[in-house]
Amino acid sequence: MKRYAFKMKLFPGNKEEYARRHNAIWPELKDLLSETGVRDYTIFLDEETNTLFAIQKQDGKASSQDLGTNPIIQKWWKYMADVMETNPDKSPASIPLTELFHMD
């Protein structure tokens, strides 16, 4: 199983709203991620910089960041665009991170 990590940026003052929306993740979004092989998906927040750090395991060919043509994903992006930095298409402005070390 492959691990995939990336970082994003939360707008200041949106920690609680971001957490609230993710804790109430839409069932159809959760199902889509599971069906495409995304597992063990966790998002952390560095409160000093408002940087979100996400890590997920994949047993499929796509990470959550590769599903941008799906209408469910596009709807989620629009829903989240007011609390975080996005690209012009409303996708999260994310930067992939390179794995340098892992220990089981």
Secondary structure as the mmCIF struct_conf table of DSSP 4:
data_model
#
loop_
_struct_conf.conf_type_id
_struct_conf.id
_struct_conf.beg_label_comp_id
_struct_conf.beg_label_asym_id
_struct_conf.beg_label_seq_id
_struct_conf.end_label_comp_id
_struct_conf.end_label_asym_id
_struct_conf.end_label_seq_id
STRN STRN1 LYS A 2 LYS A 9
STRN STRN2 LEU A 10 LEU A 10
HELX_LH_PP_P HELX_LH_PP_P1 PHE A 11 PHE A 11
TURN_TY1_P TURN_TY1_P1 PRO A 12 GLY A 13
HELX_RH_AL_P HELX_RH_AL_P1 LYS A 15 ASN A 23
TURN_TY1_P TURN_TY1_P2 ALA A 24 ALA A 24
HELX_RH_AL_P HELX_RH_AL_P2 PRO A 27 GLU A 35
TURN_TY1_P TURN_TY1_P3 THR A 36 GLY A 37
STRN STRN3 VAL A 38 ASP A 46
TURN_TY1_P TURN_TY1_P4 GLU A 47 ASN A 50
STRN STRN4 THR A 51 GLN A 58
BEND BEND1 ASP A 59 LYS A 61
HELX_RH_3T_P HELX_RH_3T_P1 SER A 64 ASP A 66
TURN_TY1_P TURN_TY1_P5 GLY A 68 THR A 69
BEND BEND2 ASN A 70 ASN A 70
HELX_RH_AL_P HELX_RH_AL_P3 PRO A 71 MET A 80
TURN_TY1_P TURN_TY1_P6 ALA A 81 VAL A 83
STRN STRN5 MET A 84 MET A 84
STRN STRN6 THR A 86 THR A 86
TURN_TY1_P TURN_TY1_P7 PRO A 88 ASP A 89
BEND BEND3 LYS A 90 LYS A 90
STRN STRN7 PRO A 92 PRO A 92
STRN STRN8 ILE A 95 LEU A 97
#
